[in-house]
Amino acid sequence: MDTNRQSLEEQLTLMQADQAQMSEELYAQQKEIAHLRLMIDALTRKLQSLETDDGILRPDEDQPPPHY
């Protein structure tokens, strides 16, 4: 029975280590996603502020031809 208990304790220890590692990875991913969102927002603002004197329409200005 001691062997069974020791095995369960080892499994529990391994599961706790795995859970801690996954938690750290999730935190890192959340930080990266937040950073990427900030970058996307900045790029979106930059694109919206560009003048369209080159004849290219912004997506909100572009309309499909009548035959569509």
C-alpha positions in Angstrom: 0.0 0.0 0.0 2.9 2.3 0.6 4.1 1.9 -3.0 0.6 2.8 -4.2 0.6 6.0 -2.0 4.1 6.9 -3.1 3.1 6.5 -6.8 0.0 8.7 -6.3 2.1 11.4 -4.6 4.6 11.3 -7.4 1.8 11.6 -10.0 0.3 14.5 -8.0 3.7 16.3 -7.9 4.1 15.8 -11.6 0.6 17.1 -12.3 1.3 20.2 -10.1 4.5 20.9 -12.0 2.7 20.6 -15.3 -0.1 22.9 -14.1 2.4 25.5 -13.0 4.2 25.3 -16.3 0.9 25.7 -18.2 -0.1 28.6 -16.1 3.2 30.4 -16.8 2.8 29.7 -20.5 -0.8 31.0 -20.5 0.4 34.2 -18.7 3.1 34.7 -21.3 0.6 34.2 -24.2 -1.8 36.7 -22.6 0.9 39.3 -22.4 1.9 38.7 -26.0 -1.7 38.9 -27.2 -2.1 42.2 -25.3 1.1 43.6 -26.9 -0.1 42.4 -30.4 -3.5 44.1 -29.9 -1.7 47.4 -29.1 0.4 47.0 -32.2 -2.7 46.3 -34.3 -4.5 49.3 -32.9 -1.5 51.6 -33.6 -1.3 50.3 -37.2 -5.0 50.7 -37.7 -4.8 54.3 -36.5 -1.8 54.9 -38.7 -3.6 53.5 -41.8 -6.7 55.5 -41.1 -4.8 58.7 -40.8 -3.0 58.2 -44.2 -4.3 60.5 -47.0 -5.8 58.7 -49.9 -4.5 61.0 -52.7 -3.1 58.1 -54.5 -6.5 57.0 -55.8 -6.8 53.9 -53.7 -10.0 53.8 -51.7 -10.1 52.8 -48.1 -12.2 49.6 -47.5 -15.1 51.7 -46.0 -15.1 53.9 -49.1 -14.9 51.1 -51.7 -18.2 50.0 -53.3 -18.6 47.0 -55.6 -19.5 47.7 -59.2 -23.3 47.7 -59.9 -23.2 44.3 -61.6 -22.2 42.6 -58.4 
